[in-house]
Amino acid sequence: MTTPLARRIARMERDAAAHAVHDGEDARLRRRFEGLVPLIPIDSLRQLRDSLCARGRGEPPTAAQVAAEEKLAILLETGAWPA
């Protein structure tokens, strides 16, 4: 026979498990990227946005957009925005 306290503890454990963060690869990548975004200069963020839009329209990215993409790759690898 379970006591009211034991039932309450079991309920709290179930609730905690239901709200636990499932740390999959996508979640880890998202947290890492969110932590790195403040390191990207605003002009480069605009270039990255414009590059995605251009690619979505089937247009090639500009040289500045390609450079921003390359710097983003370095940031993801090293954790530092290249000069």
ABEGO torsion letter per residue (X at the ends): XBBAAAAAAAAAAAAAAAABBBBBAAAAAAAAAAAAAAABBAAAAAAAAAAAAAAAAGBBBBAAAAAAAAAAAAAAAAGBBBX
